[in-house]
Amino acid sequence: MPPRQRLSPADRRAQLLSVGARLFAAHPYDDVRMEEVAAQAGVSRALLYRHFPSKHALFAAVYQQAADRLLAETRLDPADSLAEQLAQGMDVHLDYFVANRNAVLAANRVLAGDPVVQTIMTNELDALRTRLLTVLPLADDGAHDAVSGVLKSWLVFVRVLCVDWLTHETCPRDQLRDVCVGAALGALRSLLAEDPDGRIGELPGA
């Protein structure tokens, strides 16, 4: 066990989240033990449980932190084409998915029926949809609800496709990104006031 460090409650929580994130990324959810989290953090189990009363609570906090970071790193710049904005957002998420495969599969498979974890994911998707709606050049005021519905369905499609890809890597990562971006562009083109400049061959990195 590493030597015990005296930290503020906030710093201790951050340390435990870091250790938890590392272990949930490295191992399937069922294989992660709170005893190992405490040992790697150099704290007693009692102290760990004061911050996180269960493994589920620790995982939920880790996943909430990840969702917040993904939202912060997803850039939606109206100066870029829609294709570029979607590709950048996909790359941010795929970077996390690949580096944290076990955690992503835990959230979407092992804990698929868990309301806390599912709310975290739903809130992130809703935030992404809201942000996209603010930068899209809608064809008219009446297109808002239609575009919102398309985006909601597309984000669910992306989530399911990416989870399946993490389980069975059936194509290169860049091809997966381009499929996801292309699906959005095809579905949205008739609802936008401007061409989204999104032919697959013009995607960044294609």
N, C-alpha and C positions, 0 to 999 in steps of 0.2 A: 504494500500500500504506500502511495506517495506520502511524504510528510504533510501533516495537517497544516493548512494555512488559515490564518484569521482573516476573514473577508466580511464585508458588509452583507446584509441580507440580499440586496440587489445583485451584488457581484457573485455571491454564492449561487443564487438562482441562475444567473447567466452561465456560470461554470457548469452547473448540473445539466442545463439545457445543452451545452456544447458536448459534454460527455454522452448524454442521451442521444443526441443527433448522430454522433459518430457510431454508437453501438447499433442504433436502429438502421443505419445505412449499411453496416457491415454484416448484420445477421438478420435472419427472419424474425418476425415479431415474437413468435412463441419461444425463440431461443434466447431472447434478451432477459436477463435476470436483474432485478433491482439490486441484489447483492453485488453484482459486477459493476453496476453504475456507481454504487457507493465506494467500492474498492478503487476504481479508476479515478474517482474524484478525490480520494483520500479523506473521506468523511465516514461517520458512522451511519448505519442504516437508520437509526432514529432521526438523525439530522436530515437525511434524504427524505424520509417520510414526512417530516415537518413541512418541507417545501412541496412535495408531490406525494399525496396519500396513496397512490397506486401507480402501477406501470401504465395503465390507461391514461391517468392524469398527466404523467410525464410525456407520453407519446402525443397526446392532444396538444400540450404546450409546445412541443417540438414542431408539430405540424402547423400550428398557428403561426409560429415564428417564421417558418419557411414560407407560408402563404403571404405573410406581410412583406417578406424580402422579395418574393417574386413579383408582387404588385409594384414595389418600389423600383425594381430593375426593369420593368416592362415600360419601354419608352413609346409613347404615342405622340409623335410630332407631326402636326398637320403639314409641315414643310416637306415631309417624305410622302411617297406614294403609299396607297393602302397596302400594296404588296410588300413594300419595304417595312412598314409598321408591323404587319402581321408576321413577317419572317423574323423580325427582331424579337417579337414577343414569343414566338415559337422556339427560337434558339435559347432564350433565357430559361424557358420551362424545360426544354429537352436537356439542357446542361444539368439542371437539378434532377430530372428524372433518371438520367444515366448514372449520375454520381450517388444517387440515393434510391436505387432500384428497390431494395428491400422495404424501405419506408413507404414508397409509393404503392407497392403491391400490398403492403399491410393495410394502408388506408382504403384501398379500393377493393381488396379481396377479403382479408381476414376481418377487417372492421367495417365491411360494406353495410352492415345494418346498424352501425353505431350512430346514434343521433348527434353526438357531440362532434365527432370527426367529420361526418357528412355535412354538418352545418358549416364547418370551417371551409370545406371545399366549395359548397354552394355559395357562401358569401364571397369567396374569391372570384368565382365565375360571374356572379352578379356584378361585382365591382368592375371586372374587365368589360362586361357588356355595357355598363353605364359609361365607362370611359370611351369605349369605341363609338357609342352613339353621339358623343360630344364632338368627335372629330370627323365623322363621316359626312360627306356632302350629299344630303338626302335630296331626292328628286323633288319632293314637295312635303308640306306639313303632314299630309296623310300617310306618308311612307314610314313615319316613325314607328308605329306599332308593328308593321310588317317587318321592318329591319330588326327591331328588337326581338321578334319571334324567331327570325332566321338566325340571329346571333346566339340566342339561347340554345337552339337546336344544334348549331355548329359547335359550340363549346362543349356540349355533351358528347357529340360525335368525336371531337378531338380527344377528350378524356378517355373514352372507351377505346379508340384506336391506339392511343399511346400506351395504355395499360396492356392491351393485347400484344403490342410490339415489344414491350419489356419482357413479356413472357415468352414470346416466340419471335425473335428478330428476323422478320421475313423480308426486309429490304434495308438498304443503307439508311442511315439517319437523315441525311439531306433529302433523300427521296421521300421519306415520311413527312418531313417538314413541308416539302413542296406539294404533296398530296393534300395536306391539311389547309395550306394557304390557298391552293387552287380551288378547293371545295368552297371556301368562303367567297372567293372572287366570283365564281360561277353563280353562286346563289344570290349574291348581292347586286350584280352588275345592273340588272334591269330596274333596281330600286334606287340607284344613285344618280345624282345630277351630272357627275363626271365619270368618265371611264376610269376604273381603278388602276389602269396600267398594270394588269396582272396576268398577262400571258405567261404560262409556266416557263417558257424559255427565257423570260426576262427576270425571273426571280433572282434576288441577290444570291450569289453563290452557285446558281444553276449553270 
